[in-house]
Amino acid sequence: MIDAVPPPLRLGPISPAAGGPLYQQIVDALKREVAEGRLRPGTPLPSFRALAGQLLVSLITVKRAYDELEREGVIRCHQGLGTFVSEQATLGVRSAQREAALEALRLAVTTGRQAQMSDAEFAEALRQELERHPQN
């Protein structure tokens, strides 16, 4: 029996020109794929070598990204079996996204207060933004 090879990931451009370390671009792209449901728990990920070849980056870059993702609980590496999206990945990534959204709201409120926005003005601006970005 031949083990199935995971299909290539579509992580978008990973490039030195894209700002930020390459390994962090990989981490962010994989988290985005998990958060948006394109990578589900249990999904096998490419080996270091396969992903490095696909993204045209070094093995060390992919290893560092996978190490970071494993430390955060997004993936699990099993010696001899491969690397997989963890069962807790979706919850952890969405929790981090929610915290980032709350932090952005805190900053928006602070900035609005400094600009002397009324609560009604702020609420209206938030309502308009919510309408521009309907819930899926």
Buried (B, 14 or more C-beta within 10 A) or exposed (E): EEEEEBEEBEBEEBEEEEEEEBBBBBBBBBBBBBBEEEBEBEBBBBBBEBBBBBBEBEEEBBBBBBBBBBEBBBBBBEEEEBBBBBEBBBEBBEEBEEEEEEEEEEEBBEEBEEEEBEEEEBEEEBEEEEEEEEEE
